[in-house]
Amino acid sequence: MNFNIIYTPGYNKRAAKFLKKHPQLYSQYGKTLKLLEVDPYHPSLRIHKLKGALSELHSVSINMSYRITLQMIIQDGNLVLIDVGGHDDIYR
C-alpha cells in the first residue's frame, strides 16, 4: 500500500528554501520522500513520535542532521508534511 503524501503550501515554501540552502541534499531528500510514500516505517527513516508541544507530530530522518516532521493519519493513508530542516530548527 502506498501512502498519499500531502504537501501543504507552507511546507512547499519551507522545502524550497531548505533545498536552495542545501542543494547537496536534493537526492537524499527525494529518496526519503519516495521511501516515506512506500513504507513510512522503514528502518532507515528512523520514524518516531515527538513529545511536548509537537506531540501530535512524527519525525523522519533525511540524514543524521536533517529531519522532516509530519502528521500521520494512517487510517486514511495520508501523510501531511509539516516542516523540513535541521534538528534544532525542526524541534524549536
C-alpha positions in Angstrom: 0.0 0.0 0.0 1.4 3.4 -1.0 0.6 6.3 1.3 -0.6 9.6 0.0 1.8 12.4 0.8 0.1 15.8 1.2 2.3 18.8 0.6 0.9 21.9 2.2 1.7 25.3 0.8 3.7 26.2 3.9 5.7 23.0 3.6 6.4 23.6 0.0 7.8 27.1 0.8 10.0 25.7 3.6 11.2 22.8 1.4 12.1 25.1 -1.4 14.1 27.3 1.0 15.7 24.2 2.5 16.8 22.8 -0.8 18.1 26.1 -2.0 20.3 26.3 1.1 21.3 22.6 0.9 21.4 21.6 -2.8 23.7 18.7 -1.9 20.8 17.0 -0.1 18.4 17.1 -3.1 19.0 13.4 -3.9 18.7 12.2 -0.3 15.6 14.3 0.2 13.9 12.8 -2.9 14.8 9.3 -1.7 13.4 10.0 1.7 10.1 11.1 0.3 9.9 8.1 -2.0 10.6 5.7 0.8 8.1 7.5 3.1 5.4 7.1 0.4 6.1 3.3 0.1 6.9 2.4 3.8 6.9 5.2 6.5 8.1 2.6 9.0 11.2 1.6 7.0 14.2 1.5 9.5 16.3 3.9 7.6 13.7 6.7 8.1 14.0 6.3 11.9 10.4 7.5 12.4 9.4 8.5 15.9 6.7 10.3 17.6 7.6 13.7 19.0 7.0 14.9 22.6 6.0 18.2 24.2 4.5 20.9 22.1 5.0 18.8 18.9 3.4 15.6 20.4 0.9 15.3 17.6 3.7 15.0 15.0 6.2 12.4 13.9 9.7 12.9 12.5 11.7 11.1 9.9 15.4 11.5 9.1 16.8 12.7 5.8 20.2 12.0 7.3 21.7 12.4 10.8 21.4 16.2 10.7 18.2 16.9 8.9 14.6 15.9 9.5 11.1 16.1 8.1 8.2 16.5 10.5 4.8 15.2 9.5 1.4 14.4 10.7 0.5 10.8 10.2 -3.1 9.9 9.5 -2.7 6.2 8.9 -6.3 5.2 8.8 -6.8 7.3 5.7 -3.4 6.5 4.3 -2.3 10.2 4.4 0.9 11.7 5.4 0.8 15.5 5.8 4.2 17.1 5.7 4.7 19.9 8.1 8.3 21.1 8.1 11.8 20.2 6.9 15.2 21.4 8.3 18.0 20.8 10.7 17.4 19.1 14.0 17.5 22.3 16.1 15.3 24.2 13.6 12.6 21.5 13.5 12.3 20.9 17.2 12.1 24.5 18.3 
